[in-house]
Amino acid sequence: MTATVAGGTGTPTYTAHIFLADDGIAAEKSHRWMAERIWGEARVASEWSSESWMRAQVRRWIPKARALAEGGWRDLVPRQVPELWRGAPAAGPDP
């Protein structure tokens, strides 16, 4: 299974990788486990090593994932309400 964004082209995105790393941290999974979810088990089996670019990439995502989990996600939320949302009816039960 690879991390993909719904409606996308099937190419994993940077943000999806960060969130997958956060899930892996929370579940106490290995770096290799995270890599297998992103690049697939076969590719990881053939390219993974203690000094591989794959492991280095996962290791770079770990502190970013922790920062998001500790409140950095707020930086991803727009500070101002988009004009499109202004004047929209409040969500509530349908009549």
C-alpha positions in Angstrom: 0.0 0.0 0.0 1.3 3.5 -0.8 0.2 6.8 0.6 -1.8 8.7 -1.9 -4.0 11.7 -1.9 -7.6 11.0 -2.9 -8.4 12.1 -6.4 -4.7 12.5 -7.2 -2.7 10.8 -9.9 -1.5 8.1 -7.5 1.8 9.9 -6.8 2.4 10.3 -3.1 2.8 13.8 -1.9 5.3 15.2 0.6 2.6 16.0 3.1 1.1 12.5 2.9 4.5 11.1 3.6 4.9 13.3 6.7 1.5 12.2 8.0 2.3 8.5 7.3 5.6 9.0 9.3 3.5 10.4 12.1 1.2 7.4 12.0 4.3 5.1 12.1 5.7 7.0 15.1 2.4 6.7 17.0 2.2 2.9 16.2 5.9 2.5 17.1 6.7 1.1 13.6 10.2 0.9 12.1 11.6 3.2 9.5 11.6 0.3 7.1 7.8 -0.2 7.7 7.2 3.4 6.9 9.3 3.1 3.7 7.4 0.0 2.6 4.1 1.9 2.9 5.5 4.7 0.7 7.6 2.9 -1.9 6.2 -0.7 -1.7 7.7 -3.8 -0.2 9.5 -5.0 -3.4 11.3 -1.8 -4.0 12.3 -1.4 -0.3 13.5 -5.0 -0.3 15.8 -4.3 -3.2 17.1 -0.8 -2.3 17.0 -0.6 1.5 20.2 -0.5 3.6 21.3 1.3 6.7 22.8 4.1 4.5 20.2 4.1 1.7 18.5 7.2 0.4 15.2 5.7 1.4 16.2 5.4 5.1 17.7 8.9 5.0 14.4 10.3 3.6 12.3 8.6 6.3 14.7 9.9 9.0 14.2 13.5 7.7 10.4 13.1 7.9 10.4 12.0 11.5 11.2 15.4 13.1 8.8 17.1 10.7 6.1 14.7 11.7 6.7 15.3 15.4 6.6 19.0 14.9 3.2 18.8 13.1 1.9 16.6 15.8 3.0 19.0 18.5 1.1 21.9 17.0 2.9 22.8 13.8 -0.2 21.7 11.9 -1.7 25.1 12.8 0.7 26.7 10.3 -1.0 24.8 7.5 -4.4 26.4 8.3 -5.2 29.7 6.6 -5.1 32.6 9.0 -7.9 34.4 7.2 -11.3 33.0 6.1 -11.4 32.7 2.4 -13.8 35.0 0.7 -15.7 32.0 -0.6 -16.7 31.1 3.0 -17.9 34.6 3.9 -21.7 34.8 4.1 -22.2 31.0 3.7 -25.0 29.7 5.8 -24.1 28.1 9.1 -24.0 24.3 9.0 -26.9 22.8 10.8 -29.6 20.2 10.6 -31.5 20.0 7.3 -35.1 21.3 7.6 
